[in-house]
């Protein structure tokens, strides 16, 4: 956790960047892409999510993480409801940011680890 008190005027984005630094993003991107390449190397595991995989970029990782943070704030009984076209259920931000299939694909191959 934080060992110092953050300034009271710290923006949410600045606070986020305390934990997700540029080197951390580079590491997550490299490891996720490496994991996807390893996963695709096993012929018995070839599925649609790996056949249409494209490498993660810094921008796509930021969007992916933003969507997952938004899911925690805007709760729905099922994750797929975030992408619903029904204005009472869905959220336009999800549609504009990334398709549901692309998000699920990234979730399945996202390589995340914790530093202790």
N, C-alpha and C positions, 0 to 999 in steps of 0.2 A: 504494500500500500504506500500511500504518500507519506513521506517523512517530514514534509513541510506544509504549512497552510498556504493554499493558493490564494492569490489576490482576489478580493471580492468582485472585481470587475472583469474577471476572466470569462471569456466567451465560451459557449459549449464546444465550439470547434477547437479553440486553443486548449481547452481541457482535454479533449480527445487526443490532440497531438502530443500531449504529455506522455501518453501511453503508446500511441501508434506513431512512432517517429519514422522518418524516411528510411533509415537503415532497417527498422523492423518491417516496414512494408516490403523492402527489397528482399529480405530474408523469407517472408511469407510467400511472396510471389515465386521466388526461386524454388522453395521447397514444395509448393503446391504444383508447379509445373513439372518438377522432378518426379513427384509422386504420381502424377497423371501419366507421365512417360513410362514409369515402371509398371503401372497398372495396365497400360495398353500393351505392354510386352508379353503379357500372359494370354495366350490365344484363347484359353478356355473362359476368360473373363471379358471377352470382347462383347460389349453391349452398345446400344445406341448412344449412351451418354459418353462413351469414350471414342466411338467412331467419329462423332461430330465435334470433338473437343478442340478448342482453340486456346492457345496459351493465355494465361491470366496476365493482364496489364495492371499498372498501378491505378489507372482510372476505373477499370472494371472491378478491382478489389475494393476500392473506396465505395463504389455504388453498392456492391454486394454487402459490405459491412453496414452501410447506411440503411439498407432495406431490413437487415436483421435487427438493427437497433429500433427501427420504426415498428417492426413486428412486436417488439416487447412493449411498446407504448400503446399501440393500437391493436389490442387483442381481439382475436376472432376464434370461434370454436375450431376452425380448420385453417391451416396456413394458406391453402389454395383460395380461400375466400378473399384474401388481400388483393387478388387479381380479378375478382369478380367484376363483370360489367354492370352489375346492378348497383346504382349509385347509393343505395342504402346499405350495401354490404362491402363493396370494393373500395379501393383507394386509388385515385387517379395517379398518384405519385409512383405506385408500383408499376403500372402500365408504361409510364413514360420512362422509367429508369431501366427496366430490364424485363424480359419475358419470364413467365413463371418457369418454363422449361429450362431456360438458361440458368436461372437462379438455383433450381433444384440440381442441375448438373454440377454447378460450382460447389454446392453444399455437399454433394456426394464425394467430390474429389478434393475438397478444401483440406489442406494439411495444416493443422494448427497444433501448436505445442506450447507449453508453459515454461517459463524460466523460473527456477527456484534458487 
